[in-house]
């Protein structure tokens, strides 16, 4: 394999990997601890006011915590979303994970086409042999053409 330099990919032996992940500043575990501390503080303050005679404080505190909890669950469900593209030998394997659901497609590297969608900033379509996968969702739109060129170059030169 020639010495190829990639911006988005990692070369490991004879394989080239592209790991495209969502940029999450908080992990689901950290989010759980944040939510638990929020519950303690909110219910503690609510209990103080409830003991002083403001009985409607606790039901609204529970309602608030339920709404925030639902938002945190939605966030945590998608925190591990990402795409993995592997070029090894004569095959290109594309795996896409969204909300815990994994989609996988395998292409013969000689027959795969790398096409941008409607314009240069759109997602990248990998197609061939009757299959198609859309990638690049976790790359900034202005960098997607560069990612497409990098994948094309790797398919041609590696």
NORJO-V497088 format. One record per backbone hydrogen bond with DSSP energy under -1.0 kcal/mol. CO is the residue of the C=O (numbers start at 1). NH is the residue of the N-H. E is the energy in kcal/mol with one decimal. If there is no record, write none. Layout:
co->CO nh->NH e->E
co->CO nh->NH e->E
This chain:
co->2 nh->4 e->-1.4
co->10 nh->17 e->-3.1
co->12 nh->15 e->-2.0
co->15 nh->12 e->-2.8
co->16 nh->87 e->-2.8
co->17 nh->10 e->-2.9
co->18 nh->85 e->-2.5
co->20 nh->83 e->-3.3
co->22 nh->24 e->-1.2
co->27 nh->31 e->-2.4
co->28 nh->32 e->-2.0
co->29 nh->33 e->-2.0
co->30 nh->34 e->-2.4
co->31 nh->35 e->-2.5
co->32 nh->36 e->-2.4
co->33 nh->37 e->-2.3
co->34 nh->38 e->-2.3
co->35 nh->39 e->-2.5
co->36 nh->40 e->-2.2
co->37 nh->41 e->-2.3
co->38 nh->42 e->-2.7
co->39 nh->43 e->-2.8
co->40 nh->44 e->-2.0
co->41 nh->45 e->-2.5
co->42 nh->46 e->-2.6
co->43 nh->47 e->-2.4
co->44 nh->48 e->-1.9
co->45 nh->49 e->-2.0
co->46 nh->50 e->-2.3
co->47 nh->51 e->-2.5
co->49 nh->54 e->-2.4
co->50 nh->53 e->-1.6
co->53 nh->55 e->-1.5
co->54 nh->57 e->-1.3
co->56 nh->60 e->-1.5
co->57 nh->61 e->-2.2
co->58 nh->62 e->-2.6
co->59 nh->63 e->-2.1
co->60 nh->64 e->-2.5
co->61 nh->65 e->-2.4
co->62 nh->66 e->-2.2
co->63 nh->67 e->-2.1
co->64 nh->68 e->-2.5
co->65 nh->69 e->-2.4
co->66 nh->70 e->-2.2
co->67 nh->71 e->-2.0
co->68 nh->72 e->-2.4
co->69 nh->73 e->-2.3
co->70 nh->74 e->-2.0
co->71 nh->75 e->-2.1
co->72 nh->76 e->-2.9
co->73 nh->77 e->-2.1
co->78 nh->81 e->-1.4
co->81 nh->22 e->-1.6
co->82 nh->97 e->-2.9
co->83 nh->20 e->-3.2
co->84 nh->95 e->-3.0
co->85 nh->18 e->-2.8
co->86 nh->93 e->-3.0
co->87 nh->16 e->-2.3
co->88 nh->91 e->-1.9
co->90 nh->109 e->-2.1
co->91 nh->88 e->-2.3
co->92 nh->107 e->-2.8
co->93 nh->86 e->-3.0
co->94 nh->105 e->-2.4
co->95 nh->84 e->-3.0
co->96 nh->103 e->-2.8
co->97 nh->82 e->-1.9
co->98 nh->101 e->-1.8
co->101 nh->98 e->-2.3
co->103 nh->96 e->-2.8
co->105 nh->94 e->-3.0
co->107 nh->92 e->-2.6
co->108 nh->111 e->-1.7
co->113 nh->127 e->-2.1
co->115 nh->125 e->-3.8
co->119 nh->122 e->-1.5
co->123 nh->117 e->-1.6
co->124 nh->135 e->-3.0
co->125 nh->115 e->-2.8
co->126 nh->133 e->-2.7
co->127 nh->113 e->-3.2
co->128 nh->131 e->-1.9
co->131 nh->128 e->-2.2
co->133 nh->126 e->-3.2
co->135 nh->124 e->-2.8
co->136 nh->139 e->-1.6
co->140 nh->143 e->-2.0
co->143 nh->147 e->-2.0
co->144 nh->148 e->-2.6
co->145 nh->149 e->-2.4
co->146 nh->150 e->-2.2
co->147 nh->151 e->-2.4
co->148 nh->152 e->-2.5
co->149 nh->153 e->-2.7
co->150 nh->154 e->-2.3
co->151 nh->155 e->-2.3
co->152 nh->156 e->-2.0
co->153 nh->157 e->-3.0
co->154 nh->158 e->-1.9
